[in-house]
Amino acid sequence: MAGAASWNTFTLNAPPAAAVAAGPPHVRRSSLALTALRLRSPISRSRGRFLSSPAPIRTRAVVDDDEWGKEGGGEPESGVAVVEPPVEVLSEAGELKRKLMDLLSGTDRGLKASSETRAEIVELITQLEAKNPTPAPTDALPLLNGKWILAYTSFSQLFPLLGSGRLPQLVKVDEISQTIDSESFTVQNSVKFAGPLATTSVTTNAKFEVRSPKRVQIKFEEGIIGTPQLTDDIVVPDKVEFLGQNVDLSPFKGVISSIQNAASSVVRTISGQPPLTIPINNANAQSWLLTTYLDEELRISRSDGGSVFVLIKEGSPLLN
């Protein structure tokens, strides 16, 4: 049978011969009883989800007119087991990730998180670390590959940088990311800034060495200041908040328009310049990184200073 592999136990019990002989053909055939049926549901491990088991079963009457005809005129008594579509539910780790993403929403990578929210975030991180599906991340380097977007950090030295976003009309941190290449053993940390006149980035390039199943040693080699990309079309807000006061920019729109015209004339020249590279020769410019949770879309790491970083793989639905 084509579906034999799906059935764990399949038993047919025949009724007594006298009872079978007494009825019409379709009744004789329908008197066969399906007495034992157990189904095993397949499990999908994608993104921390699994299919509930066992699958629900319902029965419905079936008449086979082609083979037995319509003689006898009675309603068929046979039952056919029909497997309902399995319901997809979150695994325990998947549920923890969903709760963590809900808590991180609106915290600006941790900058705006209250002390109570931080405590809840730390608790969820600890629970996820206990369910780490990759206990030896450095033995699964291809899983570490790619661009990871910072979603949360407790690294206090990063907060002044994130705090620049409190003046959104002037400049803001657009993205903080870490790109890992396990073939060349390189790590690139990048911060992208966006402002009303231009966008730019600051990047550090580093090499890493595997020191344990969870830990890598990182040595920084150079810093790069990206070439500013000027904005051709500058959108001037009507008001900006400065020192707690709303400042009306309407009287300055003429001046800003002149700046916009000047900026447009030099944008191609500026953009064509190479980025500024600054070598890092300090032997102490290194640190270690411990990966405590890793799957296809989420990574949790801790630094030598005890700070925690939650990163999401680029392209993951968790970023939506």
C-alpha positions as CSV (number, residue, x, y, z in Angstrom):
1,M,0.0,0.0,0.0
2,A,1.3,3.5,-0.9
3,G,0.4,4.9,2.6
4,A,1.6,1.9,4.6
5,A,4.5,3.8,6.1
6,S,2.1,6.2,7.7
7,W,0.2,3.6,9.6
8,N,1.5,2.3,12.9
9,T,-1.2,-0.4,13.4
10,F,-3.8,-1.4,10.8
11,T,-6.1,-4.3,11.7
12,L,-9.3,-5.5,9.9
13,N,-11.6,-7.8,11.8
14,A,-14.1,-9.8,9.8
15,P,-17.7,-10.4,11.2
16,P,-19.2,-13.9,11.5
17,A,-19.9,-15.6,8.3
18,A,-23.6,-15.9,9.0
19,A,-24.0,-12.2,9.5
20,V,-22.2,-11.5,6.3
21,A,-24.2,-13.9,4.2
22,A,-27.5,-12.4,5.5
23,G,-27.0,-8.9,4.1
24,P,-26.9,-7.4,0.6
25,P,-23.5,-6.9,-1.1
26,H,-22.9,-3.3,0.0
27,V,-23.8,-4.2,3.6
28,R,-21.6,-7.2,3.5
29,R,-18.7,-5.1,2.4
30,S,-19.4,-2.3,4.8
31,S,-19.5,-4.6,7.8
32,L,-15.7,-4.7,7.8
33,A,-14.6,-2.8,10.9
34,L,-11.5,-0.6,11.1
35,T,-10.5,-1.5,14.7
36,A,-7.1,0.0,15.3
37,L,-5.7,3.1,13.9
38,R,-2.9,5.2,15.2
39,L,-1.3,8.1,13.4
40,R,2.1,9.6,13.9
41,S,2.3,13.3,12.9
42,P,5.4,14.6,11.1
43,I,7.5,17.2,12.9
44,S,8.8,20.3,11.3
45,R,11.7,21.9,13.0
46,S,11.8,25.0,10.8
47,R,11.9,28.3,12.9
48,G,11.2,26.5,16.2
49,R,7.8,25.1,15.2
50,F,6.3,21.7,15.3
51,L,3.1,20.0,14.3
52,S,0.7,18.8,17.1
53,S,0.4,15.1,17.5
54,P,-1.7,13.0,17.2
55,A,-3.7,14.5,14.4
56,P,-7.5,14.7,14.9
57,I,-9.6,12.1,13.0
58,R,-13.2,12.2,11.9
59,T,-15.4,9.7,10.1
60,R,-17.8,10.1,7.2
61,A,-19.9,7.6,5.2
62,V,-18.7,6.6,1.8
63,V,-20.7,4.7,-0.9
64,D,-18.9,2.9,-3.7
65,D,-21.5,2.9,-6.5
66,D,-19.1,2.0,-9.2
67,E,-18.2,-1.4,-7.7
68,W,-21.3,-2.5,-5.9
69,G,-24.1,-0.5,-7.5
70,K,-27.2,0.8,-5.7
71,E,-28.9,-2.4,-4.8
72,G,-30.2,-2.7,-1.2
73,G,-31.3,0.9,-1.1
74,G,-30.1,1.4,2.5
75,E,-27.6,4.0,3.8
76,P,-24.0,2.6,4.0
77,E,-22.7,1.8,7.4
78,S,-19.0,1.9,6.7
79,G,-16.8,4.6,8.1
80,V,-13.6,6.0,6.6
81,A,-11.0,7.7,8.7
82,V,-10.1,11.2,7.5
83,V,-7.1,12.9,8.9
84,E,-7.7,16.6,9.6
85,P,-4.9,19.1,8.6
86,P,-2.4,19.3,11.6
87,V,-2.4,22.5,13.5
88,E,1.0,24.4,13.5
89,V,2.0,25.6,16.9
90,L,5.0,27.3,18.3
91,S,7.7,25.3,20.1
92,E,8.8,26.4,23.5
93,A,11.9,28.1,22.1
94,G,9.8,29.7,19.4
95,E,7.3,31.1,22.0
96,L,10.2,32.5,24.0
97,K,11.6,34.2,20.9
98,R,8.2,35.7,20.1
99,K,7.9,37.1,23.6
100,L,11.4,38.5,23.4
101,M,10.7,40.3,20.1
102,D,7.6,41.8,21.6
103,L,9.5,43.1,24.6
104,L,12.3,44.5,22.4
105,S,9.8,46.4,20.2
106,G,10.1,50.1,20.7
107,T,13.2,50.0,23.0
108,D,15.6,51.4,20.4
109,R,18.0,48.5,20.9
110,G,17.7,48.7,24.6
111,L,18.2,52.5,25.0
112,K,14.6,53.3,25.9
113,A,13.9,50.1,27.9
114,S,12.8,50.6,31.5
115,S,14.4,48.8,34.3
116,E,11.4,46.5,34.6
117,T,11.5,45.7,30.8
118,R,15.3,45.0,31.1
119,A,14.6,42.5,33.9
120,E,12.0,40.7,31.8
121,I,14.4,40.7,28.7
122,V,17.2,39.3,30.8
123,E,14.9,36.5,32.1
124,L,13.8,35.6,28.6
125,I,17.4,35.6,27.4
126,T,18.4,33.2,30.2
127,Q,15.5,30.9,29.3
128,L,16.5,30.8,25.7
129,E,20.2,30.2,26.5
130,A,19.0,27.1,28.5
131,K,17.4,25.8,25.3
132,N,20.3,26.6,22.9
133,P,19.9,24.2,19.9
134,T,23.6,24.7,19.0
135,P,25.7,23.9,22.1
136,A,29.0,24.3,20.2
137,P,28.5,27.3,17.9
138,T,32.2,27.4,16.8
139,D,31.7,23.8,15.4
140,A,28.8,25.2,13.3
141,L,30.6,28.2,11.7
142,P,28.4,28.2,8.6
143,L,25.5,28.9,10.8
144,L,27.3,32.0,12.1
145,N,27.9,33.2,8.6
146,G,26.1,36.3,7.3
147,K,24.9,39.7,8.4
148,W,23.4,40.0,11.9
149,I,21.3,43.1,12.9
150,L,21.6,44.3,16.5
151,A,18.2,44.2,18.2
152,Y,19.2,44.7,21.8
153,T,22.3,45.3,23.9
154,S,23.2,46.0,27.5
155,F,26.6,47.5,26.4
156,S,26.5,50.8,28.2
157,Q,29.3,52.4,26.2
158,L,27.0,52.1,23.1
159,F,24.2,54.1,24.7
160,P,25.7,57.6,24.0
161,L,25.9,56.6,20.3
162,L,22.3,55.4,20.3
163,G,21.3,58.5,22.2
164,S,22.1,60.6,19.1
165,G,18.7,59.3,17.8
166,R,17.0,61.6,20.3
167,L,17.4,64.4,17.7
168,P,15.8,62.5,14.8
169,Q,15.6,65.6,12.6
170,L,19.4,66.0,12.8
171,V,21.0,62.6,12.9
172,K,20.1,59.0,13.9
173,V,21.6,55.6,14.1
174,D,20.0,53.8,11.2
175,E,21.5,50.3,11.7
176,I,24.1,48.5,13.8
177,S,25.2,45.2,12.3
178,Q,27.9,42.5,12.5
179,T,28.9,40.5,9.5
180,I,30.8,37.2,10.0
181,D,32.7,35.3,7.3
182,S,33.8,31.9,8.6
183,E,35.9,31.1,5.5
184,S,38.2,34.1,5.9
185,F,37.7,34.2,9.7
186,T,36.7,37.9,9.6
187,V,34.2,40.0,11.5
188,Q,32.9,43.4,10.4
189,N,31.1,45.7,12.8
190,S,29.2,48.5,11.1
191,V,27.2,51.5,12.3
192,K,25.1,53.4,9.7
193,F,24.1,57.0,10.4
194,A,21.4,58.9,8.6
195,G,20.8,62.7,8.6
196,P,18.9,65.3,6.6
197,L,21.9,66.1,4.4
198,A,23.8,62.8,4.1
199,T,24.2,59.2,5.2
200,T,27.5,57.6,6.2
201,S,28.9,54.6,8.1
202,V,31.7,53.7,10.5
203,T,33.1,50.2,10.3
204,T,35.7,48.1,12.1
205,N,37.3,45.1,10.5
206,A,38.7,42.3,12.7
207,K,40.0,38.7,12.6
208,F,38.8,36.0,14.9
209,E,40.2,32.8,16.2
210,V,38.3,29.9,17.7
211,R,39.3,29.3,21.4
212,S,36.5,27.0,22.6
213,P,33.2,25.5,21.5
214,K,31.4,28.7,22.3
215,R,34.2,31.4,22.4
216,V,36.1,33.3,19.7
217,Q,38.9,35.8,20.2
218,I,38.6,39.0,18.1
219,K,41.5,41.2,17.1
220,F,40.6,44.5,15.5
221,E,42.8,45.5,12.5
222,E,41.3,48.7,11.0
223,G,38.6,51.3,11.2
224,I,36.8,52.7,8.2
225,I,34.9,55.9,7.9
226,G,32.6,55.7,4.9
227,T,32.3,58.4,2.3
228,P,29.2,60.5,3.1
229,Q,26.4,60.1,0.6
230,L,24.7,63.4,0.3
231,T,20.9,63.5,-0.1
232,D,19.8,65.1,-3.3
233,D,16.3,65.9,-2.0
234,I,16.4,67.4,1.4
235,V,13.1,67.3,3.3
236,V,12.9,70.2,5.7
237,P,10.6,69.7,8.7
238,D,8.3,72.5,9.8
239,K,9.4,72.2,13.4
240,V,12.2,70.6,15.4
241,E,12.5,70.1,19.1
242,F,15.5,71.7,20.7
243,L,16.2,71.9,24.4
244,G,12.5,71.0,25.1
245,Q,11.2,73.7,22.8
246,N,9.6,73.5,19.4
247,V,11.5,75.7,16.9
248,D,9.7,76.9,13.8
249,L,11.9,76.4,10.8
250,S,9.6,78.2,8.3
251,P,11.7,81.4,8.2
252,F,14.8,79.4,7.4
253,K,13.5,77.4,4.5
254,G,15.0,79.8,2.0
255,V,18.5,79.4,3.5
256,I,18.1,75.6,3.6
257,S,17.0,75.6,0.0
258,S,20.2,77.4,-0.9
259,I,22.2,74.7,1.0
260,Q,20.3,72.0,-0.8
261,N,21.2,73.4,-4.2
262,A,24.9,73.7,-3.2
263,A,24.9,70.1,-1.8
264,S,23.4,68.8,-5.0
265,S,26.2,70.3,-7.1
266,V,28.9,68.4,-5.1
267,V,27.2,65.1,-4.3
268,R,28.8,63.3,-7.2
269,T,32.3,64.6,-6.3
270,I,32.0,63.6,-2.7
271,S,30.5,60.2,-3.4
272,G,33.4,59.4,-5.7
273,Q,36.0,59.7,-3.0
274,P,37.4,56.6,-1.3
275,P,36.6,55.9,2.4
276,L,39.0,56.9,5.1
277,T,40.9,53.8,6.5
278,I,42.6,54.0,9.9
279,P,44.9,51.1,10.8
280,I,44.6,49.8,14.4
281,N,48.0,48.8,15.6
282,N,47.3,48.6,19.3
283,A,47.9,45.0,20.5
284,N,45.3,45.5,23.2
285,A,42.6,46.2,20.6
286,Q,41.0,42.8,21.1
287,S,38.2,41.1,23.0
288,W,36.4,37.7,23.1
289,L,32.8,36.9,22.3
290,L,30.8,34.0,23.8
291,T,27.8,32.8,21.7
292,T,25.2,31.4,24.2
293,Y,22.3,30.9,21.7
294,L,22.4,30.2,18.0
295,D,19.8,29.1,15.4
296,E,19.0,30.1,11.8
297,E,17.6,33.5,12.7
298,L,18.6,34.5,16.3
299,R,22.0,34.8,18.0
300,I,22.7,35.8,21.6
301,S,26.3,36.7,22.5
302,R,28.1,37.9,25.6
303,S,31.3,39.9,25.6
304,D,34.3,39.9,28.0
305,G,32.8,42.8,29.8
306,G,29.6,40.9,30.6
307,S,27.4,42.8,28.1
308,V,24.8,40.9,26.2
309,F,23.9,41.3,22.5
310,V,20.8,40.0,20.8
311,L,21.2,39.9,17.0
312,I,18.8,38.8,14.2
313,K,19.9,37.4,10.9
314,E,19.3,39.7,8.0
315,G,16.1,38.6,6.1
316,S,14.6,36.9,9.1
317,P,10.8,37.4,9.7
318,L,11.8,38.4,13.3
319,L,12.9,41.8,11.8
320,N,9.3,42.5,10.6
